Amino acid sequence: MNNIANLSLEFIVWILRVALVGLIYLFVWRIFRTMIRGDQNMPAFVGTNAFLILQRPGATLLPRNKVYEIYDNTVLGRKNDCAIILNDPLISDHHAIITKQHSKWRLRDLGSTNKTFINGLQVNSDAELADGDIIGIGGRVELRLHLVERSK
């Protein structure tokens, strides 16, 4: 009887070892697949080649990493008629505008009270944007610009 119990225990241990090795292979395969395919959580936009990712939401109550599409004339501010509504008390009704001119993205402050920044530097008039720039709005909200290269 003791022999049968030992065989059963050895069989259970063998099954657990096989399961553990299988889980390790599954884990490594999923990491490899993610590396090959890229980040599947990034939205595949059809209508635009640029978007903003909310890095620091301030008092907006919006989730971090919220994604906003950018079009040729995208107004950021507190008012409901803005393309990107950021309801923070330090943000002006119509705070800033992002425009596309000759395939270049530009940011202009619209006379806001608490100013607009690119990578920590105040935007006094009109400034060109580059991929990865951090746009600061009103001192508490930050968005990261992401430009997508499209092959023709």
C-alpha angles and dihedrals in degrees: 000000000000089000092055091049090051091049091049091049092047090049092051091049090049091051090050091050092051090048091050092050089048092052091049091052091048091050093049091045092053091050091049092047091051091050092051098043097038127221107336091191091070108099118244102227119200102184102044142033097209137058142167125234117206106237101168115021098192110192094333095104087222119137120260113254093028107159125225125190116228122215132185093284112024117171119202120201149097100281121098092237092064118105089225112035114202108179100200119133091230092058120088123235090254102016107164143345131221114207136179116226122174092341091308123113116225135187125211128183111228096214094285122180097228098036136230126261139197113204090340096309118115117246107225099177126338124346135182118242128218133194111282096021116148112226114204117203121192095342099284108053122073129184127185118221117226120189119196120214110222121204116219 
